[in-house]
Amino acid sequence: NEIVKKVQVPSCEEIFYAGTGSLLLRDAEGVTLFDVQQKRSLATVKIAKVKYVVWSSDANHVALLAKHAIMICNKKLESLCNIHENIRVKSGAWAENEVFIYTTSNHIKYALTSG
């Protein structure tokens, strides 16, 4: 008694959760916001080799973490802030006041959605 739906998506290397009815598709050049219901791409942002996607608790902001970069976007995948690190980015989490706290190999840092 299961209903299964198949959806054709553009070619991608990895799929991340993006809220109800949406997916984030990672390819070699960037990340695409894909609407499953409409079966079309809504937005694309260029950031190479995203490893982790961290959504804020209210799902209004998302942090895309690559090996040496972080991009903070709104829920429509519009870029708000870009951060480049010389040291490897390891992980991150959202605080309640729209502050993204992240760790590198030897530091704990923070980023604001306003840059």
C-alpha angles and dihedrals in degrees: 000000000000127000113218125192126189119208125190110225130184114269111284141164098219139011125217131187115260105175131282111338095000138095135192110225118199121205131166094279105038150309127297127201106223125193109214095197096051092034093223142107114260102185142353132206126189114234122134124238103350110199102178137026118201119189122200117243093256091044092234094117136037131194117211110203122201128171096276103005143064125198120191115203138171122246091274089058094250109151114246102168138009122200126187119196127192089207124062116274109229109180145327146197138195121248120213095258099059093269118136113214116198140172132224125190091283110008142059110219140170137217132199123219088236091059 
